[in-house]
Amino acid sequence: MRCAECGAPLDDGRTCQDDFYTMLGWEWEYQLLDVHHLMVLSYNLQHPSILSPDGLTVSIGLLRQFLEEGITPELMRKRMSAAVDSGTRTFTITAREGAVGRYAHPITWTMRASDVVHAGVDQYYESVRKWAESALKSLECED
């Protein structure tokens, strides 16, 4: 069986969400927080139904800025605080009925959450960075 969104093989009844929670657990237990933003974006972009169409567009832009421009999460929070404030934001980030993120064409992902988990906690930073870079490359191939 494979994940309907990212195509990851689902072995032993595991889901992509299980891998996501494993990574969150590692981040908490081992304080591996320096790549949290890349992990969440990579996961969400490979599972676009989590996001609204606007949330999907914003997330692609965020990943691009983090990787290509080297923007830090702290600087990004300062830049975007007003735009994403739930009290003033004019769009939804997460999917809602009638507003679910999807790509115009299927994306061929070369690395997924399961690959990060299989690489293990000792390779976490390197694996997440590699995953984020591969996700952006896959998205750019579809542009």
VODREN-51646 format. One record per residue: residue number from 1; residue in one letter; x, y, z of N, C-alpha, C in turn. Coordinates in nm, 4 decimals. Example, Ala and Ser with C-alpha at 12.3 -4.5 7.8 and 13.67 -1.06 7.14 Angstrom:
REM residues 2
  seq  type      n.xx      n.yy      n.zz     ca.xx     ca.yy     ca.zz      c.xx      c.yy      c.zz
    1     A    1.3190   -0.5690    0.7800    1.2300   -0.4500    0.7800    1.3200   -0.3300    0.7800
    2     S    1.2850   -0.2250    0.7080    1.3670   -0.1060    0.7140    1.2900    0.0030    0.7870
END
This chain:
REM residues 143
  seq  type      n.xx      n.yy      n.zz     ca.xx     ca.yy     ca.zz      c.xx      c.yy      c.zz
    1     M    0.0831   -0.1186    0.0000    0.0000    0.0000    0.0000    0.0873    0.1246    0.0000
    2     R    0.0372    0.2321   -0.0593    0.1099    0.3585   -0.0665    0.0208    0.4736   -0.0206
    3     C    0.0843    0.5786    0.0312    0.0113    0.6992    0.0689   -0.0493    0.7606   -0.0572
    4     A   -0.1764    0.7944   -0.0506   -0.2460    0.8509   -0.1658   -0.1920    0.9883   -0.2050
    5     E   -0.1286    1.0586   -0.1112   -0.0812    1.1932   -0.1421    0.0661    1.1994   -0.1800
    6     C    0.1517    1.1348   -0.1033    0.2956    1.1473   -0.1318    0.3545    1.0233   -0.1979
    7     G    0.2804    0.9144   -0.1974    0.3272    0.7924   -0.2609    0.4208    0.7075   -0.1764
    8     A    0.4402    0.7428   -0.0505    0.5295    0.6655    0.0361    0.4734    0.5256    0.0574
    9     P    0.5623    0.4257    0.0583    0.5148    0.2919    0.0932    0.4712    0.2891    0.2396
   10     L    0.3584    0.2286    0.2657    0.3052    0.2221    0.4014    0.3261    0.0798    0.4520
   11     D    0.4362    0.0590    0.5204    0.4735   -0.0727    0.5700    0.4207   -0.0956    0.7103
   12     D    0.3857   -0.2196    0.7390    0.3463   -0.2622    0.8734    0.2352   -0.1763    0.9331
   13     G    0.1450   -0.1270    0.8485    0.0329   -0.0490    0.8984    0.0663    0.0938    0.9381
   14     R    0.1918    0.1355    0.9169    0.2307    0.2732    0.9499    0.1725    0.3691    0.8470
   15     T    0.1512    0.4916    0.8908    0.1043    0.5974    0.8015    0.2080    0.7090    0.7986
   16     C    0.1928    0.7991    0.7063    0.2804    0.9166    0.7023    0.2635    0.9987    0.8298
   17     Q    0.1414    1.0034    0.8796    0.1164    1.0774    1.0024    0.1940    1.0159    1.1192
   18     D    0.2058    0.8836    1.1221    0.2877    0.8179    1.2246    0.4324    0.8673    1.2170
   19     D    0.4844    0.8773    1.0952    0.6218    0.9263    1.0783    0.6332    1.0723    1.1217
   20     F    0.5323    1.1519    1.0903    0.5313    1.2919    1.1321    0.5376    1.3008    1.2848
   21     Y    0.4559    1.2212    1.3519    0.4559    1.2226    1.4986    0.5868    1.1689    1.5562
   22     T    0.6479    1.0734    1.4893    0.7791    1.0249    1.5334    0.8795    1.1395    1.5305
   23     M    0.8792    1.2159    1.4215    0.9726    1.3283    1.4105    0.9440    1.4344    1.5154
   24     L    0.8166    1.4642    1.5379    0.7827    1.5601    1.6433    0.8328    1.5109    1.7791
   25     G    0.8185    1.3827    1.8036    0.8675    1.3248    1.9288    1.0179    1.3394    1.9424
   26     W    1.0902    1.3122    1.8347    1.2361    1.3308    1.8368    1.2713    1.4751    1.8653
   27     E    1.2020    1.5666    1.7997    1.2327    1.7084    1.8210    1.2146    1.7465    1.9672
   28     W    1.1104    1.6965    2.0281    1.0832    1.7284    2.1683    1.1834    1.6595    2.2604
   29     E    1.1991    1.5295    2.2434    1.2838    1.4516    2.3334    1.4318    1.4905    2.3247
   30     Y    1.4795    1.5162    2.2033    1.6219    1.5446    2.1837    1.6501    1.6921    2.1535
   31     Q    1.5473    1.7753    2.1634    1.5591    1.9189    2.1362    1.6196    1.9450    1.9979
   32     L    1.5655    1.8781    1.8978    1.6098    1.8916    1.7591    1.5198    1.9912    1.6871
   33     L    1.5233    2.1147    1.7312    1.4254    2.2136    1.6853    1.4734    2.3014    1.5697
   34     D    1.5998    2.2943    1.5364    1.6545    2.3861    1.4352    1.5981    2.3651    1.2954
   35     V    1.5394    2.2499    1.2689    1.4829    2.2250    1.1357    1.3318    2.1980    1.1418
   36     H    1.2702    2.2319    1.2538    1.1259    2.2074    1.2686    1.0463    2.2704    1.1539
   37     H    1.0788    2.3936    1.1200    1.0059    2.4635    1.0132    1.0160    2.3890    0.8805
   38     L    1.1335    2.3335    0.8511    1.1520    2.2594    0.7263    1.0760    2.1272    0.7295
   39     M    1.0734    2.0626    0.8462    1.0029    1.9359    0.8591    0.8530    1.9552    0.8369
   40     V    0.7951    2.0536    0.9036    0.6511    2.0762    0.8924    0.6138    2.1165    0.7494
   41     L    0.6897    2.2063    0.6904    0.6596    2.2466    0.5526    0.6722    2.1297    0.4552
   42     S    0.7775    2.0515    0.4689    0.7964    1.9376    0.3780    0.6811    1.8391    0.3900
   43     Y    0.6444    1.8096    0.5128    0.5336    1.7170    0.5344    0.4032    1.7724    0.4761
   44     N    0.3712    1.8957    0.5093    0.2459    1.9547    0.4618    0.2419    1.9664    0.3099
   45     L    0.3528    2.0033    0.2492    0.3548    2.0162    0.1040    0.3364    1.8818    0.0349
   46     Q    0.3802    1.7748    0.0990    0.3608    1.6426    0.0406    0.2230    1.5850    0.0738
   47     H    0.1508    1.6513    0.1597    0.0145    1.6117    0.1970   -0.0742    1.7359    0.1853
   48     P   -0.0918    1.7858    0.0623   -0.1560    1.9162    0.0426   -0.2993    1.9265    0.0923
   49     S   -0.3654    1.8138    0.1149   -0.5041    1.8229    0.1631   -0.5115    1.8754    0.3059
   50     I   -0.3974    1.8867    0.3736   -0.3921    1.9475    0.5066   -0.4136    2.0986    0.4964
   51     L   -0.3746    2.1531    0.3825   -0.3733    2.2985    0.3626   -0.4873    2.3448    0.2736
   52     S   -0.5186    2.4727    0.2843   -0.6100    2.5352    0.1892   -0.5289    2.5670    0.0634
   53     P   -0.5936    2.6015   -0.0474   -0.5163    2.6424   -0.1650   -0.4214    2.7593   -0.1346
   54     D   -0.4690    2.8588   -0.0586   -0.3819    2.9711   -0.0217   -0.2700    2.9251    0.0712
   55     G   -0.3030    2.8372    0.1639   -0.2022    2.7842    0.2543   -0.0948    2.7076    0.1799
   56     L   -0.1328    2.6369    0.0768   -0.0381    2.5631   -0.0065    0.0558    2.6598   -0.0787
   57     T    0.0000    2.7634   -0.1362    0.0811    2.8640   -0.2059    0.1784    2.9328   -0.1105
   58     V    0.1297    2.9725    0.0055    0.2152    3.0376    0.1049    0.3258    2.9426    0.1506
   59     S    0.2920    2.8174    0.1721    0.3901    2.7202    0.2197    0.5015    2.6966    0.1185
   60     I    0.4676    2.6908   -0.0086    0.5705    2.6757   -0.1124    0.6635    2.7964   -0.1087
   61     G    0.6066    2.9156   -0.0967    0.6882    3.0373   -0.0882    0.7782    3.0379    0.0339
   62     L    0.7265    2.9922    0.1474    0.8070    2.9859    0.2694    0.9251    2.8909    0.2516
   63     L    0.8983    2.7721    0.1984    1.0067    2.6761    0.1794    1.1139    2.7338    0.0876
   64     R    1.0709    2.7976   -0.0173    1.1656    2.8595   -0.1121    1.2508    2.9657   -0.0411
   65     Q    1.1880    3.0500    0.0389    1.2636    3.1542    0.1095    1.3603    3.0969    0.2121
   66     F    1.3165    2.9950    0.2841    1.4051    2.9322    0.3825    1.5273    2.8713    0.3145
   67     L    1.5055    2.8014    0.2049    1.6153    2.7295    0.1410    1.6994    2.8162    0.0477
   68     E    1.6349    2.8988   -0.0320    1.7094    2.9748   -0.1328    1.7647    3.1061   -0.0794
   69     E    1.6925    3.1686    0.0130    1.7365    3.2976    0.0652    1.7998    3.2870    0.2029
   70     G    1.7883    3.1707    0.2647    1.8469    3.1518    0.3970    1.7769    3.2286    0.5077
   71     I    1.6504    3.2617    0.4868    1.5735    3.3333    0.5890    1.5607    3.2442    0.7125
   72     T    1.5778    3.3010    0.8289    1.5617    3.2244    0.9529    1.4149    3.2249    0.9943
   73     P    1.3741    3.1265    1.0725    1.2355    3.1275    1.1218    1.2031    3.2539    1.2011
   74     E    1.2987    3.3041    1.2783    1.2747    3.4259    1.3572    1.2463    3.5459    1.2665
   75     L    1.3278    3.5612    1.1638    1.3072    3.6722    1.0701    1.1750    3.6539    0.9946
   76     M    1.1447    3.5311    0.9581    1.0192    3.5053    0.8864    0.8999    3.5403    0.9750
   77     R    0.9059    3.5053    1.1028    0.7955    3.5403    1.1937    0.7766    3.6914    1.1996
   78     K    0.8862    3.7655    1.2053    0.8754    3.9124    1.2075    0.8144    3.9646    1.0786
   79     R    0.8595    3.9105    0.9660    0.8093    3.9550    0.8361    0.6600    3.9269    0.8185
   80     M    0.6179    3.8116    0.8664    0.4829    3.7656    0.8349    0.3818    3.7814    0.9472
   81     S    0.4232    3.8306    1.0615    0.3329    3.8301    1.1774    0.1994    3.8974    1.1480
   82     A    0.2004    4.0103    1.0842    0.0742    4.0798    1.0555   -0.0075    4.0058    0.9499
   83     A    0.0605    3.9534    0.8489   -0.0095    3.8874    0.7384   -0.0776    3.7577    0.7798
   84     V   -0.0216    3.6874    0.8783   -0.0801    3.5594    0.9174   -0.1548    3.5647    1.0502
   85     D   -0.1628    3.6822    1.1111   -0.2388    3.6971    1.2356   -0.3829    3.6562    1.2094
   86     S   -0.4329    3.5628    1.2882   -0.5685    3.5113    1.2648   -0.6753    3.6187    1.2770
   87     G   -0.6462    3.7278    1.3449   -0.7433    3.8356    1.3582   -0.7518    3.9261    1.2365
   88     T   -0.6477    3.9261    1.1533   -0.6465    4.0133    1.0362   -0.6289    3.9377    0.9046
   89     R   -0.5912    3.8128    0.9108   -0.5657    3.7337    0.7893   -0.6944    3.7205    0.7098
   90     T   -0.6839    3.7328    0.5784   -0.8008    3.7247    0.4907   -0.8120    3.5893    0.4219
   91     F   -0.7289    3.4943    0.4592   -0.7332    3.3614    0.3996   -0.7102    3.2568    0.5084
   92     T   -0.7480    3.1337    0.4795   -0.7222    3.0251    0.5733   -0.5946    2.9526    0.5326
   93     I   -0.5231    2.9038    0.6306   -0.4015    2.8282    0.6045   -0.4346    2.6798    0.5931
   94     T   -0.5158    2.6314    0.6829   -0.5511    2.4892    0.6806   -0.6747    2.4662    0.5948
   95     A   -0.6883    2.3437    0.5499   -0.8006    2.3070    0.4637   -0.9329    2.3248    0.5365
   96     R   -1.0303    2.3635    0.4613   -1.1682    2.3753    0.5076   -1.2564    2.3129    0.3998
   97     E   -1.3786    2.2834    0.4362   -1.4715    2.2310    0.3359   -1.4777    2.3276    0.2181
   98     G   -1.4544    2.2752    0.1003   -1.4561    2.3572   -0.0201   -1.3264    2.4324   -0.0467
   99     A   -1.2283    2.4192    0.0400   -1.0992    2.4874    0.0212   -0.9866    2.3932    0.0654
  100     V   -0.9561    2.2986   -0.0231   -0.8550    2.1977    0.0061   -0.7417    2.2113   -0.0950
  101     G   -0.6198    2.2134   -0.0440   -0.5037    2.2267   -0.1307   -0.4839    2.1032   -0.2175
  102     R   -0.4450    2.1276   -0.3417   -0.4102    2.0192   -0.4341   -0.3250    2.0784   -0.5451
  103     Y   -0.2484    1.9924   -0.6067   -0.1626    2.0342   -0.7173   -0.2345    2.0102   -0.8492
  104     A   -0.2007    2.0906   -0.9482   -0.2621    2.0756   -1.0800   -0.2237    1.9420   -1.1437
  105     H   -0.1020    1.8948   -1.1139   -0.0515    1.7684   -1.1673    0.0121    1.6907   -1.0528
  106     P    0.0147    1.5592   -1.0635    0.0822    1.4803   -0.9594    0.2303    1.5205   -0.9490
  107     I    0.2790    1.5233   -0.8276    0.4195    1.5560   -0.8018    0.4933    1.4250   -0.7762
  108     T    0.6110    1.4114   -0.8337    0.6958    1.2951   -0.8089    0.7927    1.3319   -0.6981
  109     W    0.7682    1.2809   -0.5789    0.8529    1.3096   -0.4636    0.9665    1.2077   -0.4585
  110     T    1.0875    1.2534   -0.4361    1.2018    1.1632   -0.4297    1.2400    1.1272   -0.2870
  111     M    1.1859    1.1977   -0.1897    1.2123    1.1699   -0.0489    1.0874    1.2058    0.0292
  112     R    1.0610    1.1284    0.1332    0.9395    1.1478    0.2115    0.9695    1.1361    0.3603
  113     A    0.8676    1.1591    0.4431    0.8830    1.1517    0.5883    0.9393    1.0167    0.6312
  114     S    0.8937    0.9109    0.5680    0.9416    0.7773    0.6042    1.0923    0.7638    0.5843
  115     D    1.1470    0.8318    0.4855    1.2920    0.8272    0.4617    1.3684    0.8919    0.5769
  116     V    1.3146    1.0005    0.6290    1.3779    1.0679    0.7431    1.3746    0.9761    0.8650
  117     V    1.2607    0.9145    0.8898    1.2475    0.8258    1.0052    1.3394    0.7051    0.9895
  118     H    1.3436    0.6473    0.8706    1.4299    0.5309    0.8482    1.5778    0.5655    0.8641
  119     A    1.6167    0.6885    0.8345    1.7570    0.7307    0.8513    1.7947    0.7400    0.9989
  120     G    1.6958    0.7628    1.0848    1.7187    0.7643    1.2290    1.7430    0.9015    1.2871
  121     V    1.7311    0.9069    1.4176    1.7412    1.0329    1.4906    1.8813    1.0938    1.4808
  122     D    1.9855    1.0101    1.4712    2.1218    1.0632    1.4639    2.1486    1.1399    1.3353
  123     Q    2.0698    1.1155    1.2329    2.0848    1.1841    1.1043    1.9739    1.2874    1.0809
  124     Y    1.9023    1.3224    1.1867    1.7800    1.4006    1.1713    1.8012    1.5338    1.0987
  125     Y    1.8933    1.6154    1.1451    1.9130    1.7462    1.0817    1.9474    1.7316    0.9339
  126     E    2.0423    1.6459    0.9048    2.0843    1.6257    0.7662    1.9685    1.5719    0.6810
  127     S    1.8955    1.4756    0.7354    1.7847    1.4156    0.6606    1.6722    1.5149    0.6337
  128     V    1.6369    1.5949    0.7328    1.5282    1.6911    0.7125    1.5691    1.7961    0.6101
  129     R    1.6911    1.8447    0.6180    1.7371    1.9432    0.5185    1.7347    1.8837    0.3776
  130     K    1.7818    1.7617    0.3663    1.7818    1.6926    0.2369    1.6379    1.6732    0.1869
  131     W    1.5470    1.6364    0.2782    1.4060    1.6185    0.2426    1.3458    1.7495    0.1925
  132     A    1.3714    1.8583    0.2643    1.3174    1.9889    0.2242    1.3709    2.0297    0.0872
  133     E    1.4996    2.0105    0.0655    1.5593    2.0442   -0.0647    1.4994    1.9592   -0.1764
  134     S    1.4790    1.8318   -0.1482    1.4208    1.7438   -0.2504    1.2744    1.7817   -0.2792
  135     A    1.2013    1.8224   -0.1748    1.0629    1.8642   -0.1944    1.0554    1.9884   -0.2829
  136     L    1.1410    2.0854   -0.2551    1.1417    2.2063   -0.3374    1.1803    2.1746   -0.4808
  137     K    1.2772    2.0895   -0.4989    1.3194    2.0504   -0.6342    1.2051    1.9817   -0.7076
  138     S    1.1352    1.8924   -0.6393    1.0208    1.8240   -0.7012    0.9114    1.9224   -0.7417
  139     L    0.8854    2.0201   -0.6545    0.7856    2.1219   -0.6867    0.8282    2.2078   -0.8040
  140     E    0.9550    2.2419   -0.8111    1.0044    2.3251   -0.9213    1.0028    2.2504   -1.0533
  141     C    1.0185    2.1189   -1.0499    1.0111    2.0393   -1.1723    0.8708    2.0411   -1.2314
  142     E    0.7737    2.0687   -1.1472    0.6330    2.0693   -1.1922    0.5860    2.2083   -1.2338
  143     D    0.6674    2.3121   -1.2074    0.6254    2.4489   -1.2440    0.6155    2.4678   -1.3927
END
